Amino acid sequence: MSVEPIKTVVVDDEHLSAEATISALKQFPSINVIEYIDNTPELISKLSQIDIELLVLDIEMPYNNGMNVASFVKKKYPKIEIIFCTGHAYFAADCYDFEPVDFITKPINEARLKRAIERAEKKLRNTITEFNTEKKADAKSKKIGINVEGGYQIIDVDNILYIEKRARKIYINTKGKTSLVSKYNLTQLEDILAPHDFFRCHQSFIVPIKKIRYVKNNQFGKTYSIILKESYDEIPLSRSKHAEIKEKLEQYGIKFV
């Protein structure tokens, strides 16, 4: 099965340094450098215009430094992975707050770059991306009556984004940013919604499998989270549930390579 190269953008205000980085990246067939950008305002404006999977990001730049940019990217475009590439090793401790693929110092060590790219491939290609889970779902919408504060409410299950426990209350989050407070506990809702392909991904969260867009590795694979198709909130995924969610998704025809 052929896999498309990782769409990569290099961001560095020093042109000679950027040329060296691009030259090093071009040695790897799994990387496709689609653009070089020499300033952060241009990068921020282009993030919504071009399809980026990996940023190779310098830190010391005019306007906004690389860590400010990384903070923005992680909040707005959580699917994009980041490799920091800088001439100053003392930035490393602060950079790991943004969960980068790696932190590489200049001049680039080829063996270190190879390991970073292998990590990027694992995170971007071996995790779940843009699943076509709709094909198993019934086209016919299903409605259920849920006991909520104030009485029973009829809910179309297709409108449920996710369910969460906050403090001592159970919230059913639906399209339109509406949250209903359920009289049922999570275990009861898990049983009620199981026939509609909902999954208890965490002790405090239930998600609809057909709405899973992406499963993300955090903190170098130590924790996981889920991003849904109609909500960019990061939903925690228990480590004990990681293998189970893969099995569930395979039932939708999703293959893991």
FENGI-V387045 format. One record per backbone hydrogen bond with DSSP energy under -1.0 kcal/mol. CO is the residue of the C=O (numbers start at 1). NH is the residue of the N-H. If there is no record, write none. Layout:
# FENGI-V387045
co-><CO & CO>
nh-><NH & NH>
This chain:
# FENGI-V387045
co-><6 & 7 & 7 & 8 & 8 & 9 & 10 & 11 & 14 & 15 & 16 & 17 & 18 & 19 & 20 & 21 & 22 & 24 & 25 & 28 & 30 & 32 & 32 & 35 & 37 & 39 & 40 & 41 & 42 & 43 & 46 & 46 & 53 & 54 & 55 & 56 & 57 & 59 & 59 & 62 & 65 & 66 & 67 & 68 & 69 & 70 & 71 & 72 & 73 & 77 & 81 & 82 & 83 & 84 & 86 & 88 & 89 & 91 & 92 & 94 & 95 & 96 & 102 & 104 & 109 & 110 & 111 & 112 & 113 & 114 & 115 & 116 & 117 & 118 & 119 & 120 & 121 & 122 & 128 & 131 & 133 & 142 & 144 & 146 & 147 & 148 & 151 & 153 & 155 & 156 & 157 & 159 & 162 & 163 & 164 & 166 & 169 & 170 & 171 & 172 & 173 & 173 & 178 & 180 & 181 & 185 & 186 & 187 & 188 & 189 & 190 & 193 & 194 & 197 & 199 & 199 & 201 & 202 & 204 & 205 & 206 & 207 & 208 & 209 & 211 & 213 & 214 & 216 & 218 & 219 & 223 & 224 & 225 & 226 & 227 & 227 & 235 & 238 & 239 & 241 & 242 & 243 & 244 & 245 & 246 & 247 & 249 & 249 & 250>
nh-><32 & 53 & 54 & 34 & 35 & 56 & 37 & 58 & 18 & 19 & 20 & 21 & 22 & 23 & 24 & 25 & 26 & 27 & 28 & 31 & 6 & 8 & 34 & 10 & 12 & 43 & 44 & 45 & 46 & 47 & 49 & 50 & 81 & 9 & 83 & 11 & 85 & 61 & 66 & 64 & 69 & 70 & 71 & 72 & 73 & 74 & 75 & 76 & 77 & 80 & 55 & 101 & 57 & 104 & 106 & 91 & 92 & 95 & 96 & 97 & 98 & 99 & 84 & 86 & 113 & 114 & 115 & 116 & 117 & 118 & 119 & 120 & 121 & 122 & 123 & 124 & 125 & 126 & 215 & 133 & 136 & 157 & 155 & 153 & 183 & 151 & 148 & 146 & 144 & 159 & 160 & 175 & 173 & 206 & 171 & 169 & 166 & 182 & 164 & 180 & 161 & 162 & 174 & 172 & 149 & 189 & 190 & 191 & 192 & 193 & 194 & 196 & 197 & 209 & 201 & 207 & 238 & 205 & 165 & 202 & 163 & 199 & 211 & 212 & 229 & 130 & 227 & 225 & 223 & 222 & 218 & 237 & 216 & 235 & 213 & 214 & 226 & 241 & 242 & 245 & 246 & 247 & 248 & 249 & 250 & 251 & 252 & 254 & 253>
